[in-house]
Amino acid sequence: MSTELHQAGGELISRREAIARGASGAAGLLLAGSVGSNVFGAPAESQKKAPQVKAKSIIQVFLWGGMSHNDTWDPKPESGRDYMGEFAKAIPTNVDGIQLGELFPLLAKQADKFSLIRSMTHGNNGHETAAYLMQTGHTPGERLAYPSIGAVFAWFKSKTYKGILPPYVVLTRPQGRFSEEGFLGPRFKPFATGGDPSSYRFEVEGIVARGISDERQKNRRALLEKMNTMGKVMAASPALAASEEAKQAAYELILGQGREVFDLNKEKSELRDRYGRHTFGQDCLVARRLVEAGVPYVVINYPGGWDTHSNHFQTMRRQCPQLDQGLAALLADLSDRGLLESTIVWCCGEFGRGPKVDWQPPWNGGRNHYGKVFTVLVAGGGFKGGHVVGASDAKAEEVKDRPVYPVDLLGSIYHLAGIDPQAKLPHPEGLEAHVLPAPSERVKSAGLLTEIM
């Protein structure tokens, strides 16, 4: 069992205790604000009625580093080698008129389940600042360090979420681009699992210990209980009763339902094969299991990332088939189990990659950071499938039609989850803070994604 210590409010606590506190303490928080009618960026007619809550959980597939839109979900086969490089083909999907890059044949069969936003834009080319912008909607460099959508979502859902697992889970490692919990504090810091779900035993940090079997854990627990004579004598003490409750919650994580959620050996071998026997594919399967367990927000940080300044096409040939396999299986599996209707899946990086290939040394065929226009995939939880929102120009260099800004995307997700984007957030110093910027803050917006909601 991990003995790593973490700082929380000036108090040193163990990883196991931190998990237990996150699971048990989340239920005691109150919702700030209510689902109102002042939806940021919404057309006037939609502001007159409260949103219909459809999304209970969210799976965010974060392609950190920024995935090329040309090579994937916004191909421009007529733009030539300087723009398409080694991937000059586009393939049809099961929705007439929608094409994908040639490395996505499995997603092409699932196009009726997702929509593509091909005019996402913010113009920011910095990893940290663009990641912050895409996951908070707020402008980097402001006075307040806002929480990510995952932390905000977990905070709002914490009143009704009663699960043993933390409400905000990251598979498998955080990227550290910014502090996702922001001013909400350590209780809403994402729980990063560590480990590798494609291994025979998914060694989740603080839950599944390396080299210690479940049987040995149970024997340790039994021995500890046998030796705990003081606890039996002081059983009536309120302080010890609270300690016992926290201990039982921790054991439920280690040996009970919490542990079982991460045990992929309970799934059929054929299904695991369908997701792909690689880390990303098994991440997707774990995400489905977490959603089934009721976890509100799950992030899959793509292992390896997409920061392809050099060796771009080699990386794309390796990673795109894995992304294609895992994401297609996830959408199909959620749909088959009746979970897609209540689960939003959104997939993108902090920006795209430069449409024009940089053939010069030292890049030798790489693509650079590009925030002018890129593509986002959204599915489920009230988002319609089989549609394309907006368009880039002939070489995917600029937005041609219907720009979509971070507040539009995040506002639409919040809207479908029944969260008022103008609701107040609890700042520890009592400062005025809202889920998304107010229209008066002059943040660029073109409106909610009503075309696919």
Protein Blocks (a to p, Z undefined) as FASTA:
>chain_A
ZZbdcdeehiacdfklmmmmmmmmmmmpccedjddfbdghiafklmmpccddfbfbdcdd
ddehiaafklmmmccfknojklnmmmlbccddfbehiacdfklmmlmmmmmmpccdfkbc
ehiabfklmmmmmmnopaehiabdcddfklmmmmmmmmmmccfbdfbdcdfbdehlacfk
lmnojmlgccdeejjfkbmbdcdehkacghiafklmmmmmmmmmmmmmmlmmmmmpmklm
mmmmmmmmmmmmmmmmmlmmmmmklpcfklmmmnopafklmmmmmmmmmmmnopabacdd
dehijadfbhklmmmmmmmmmmmmmmmmmmmmmmmnopmmmpccddddfbdcdfbacfbd
fklopadddfkbccdddeehhiaghiaedjddfkopacfbhpadfklmmmmmmmmnopaf
kbccddfklpacdfbdcfklopacebjakklZZ
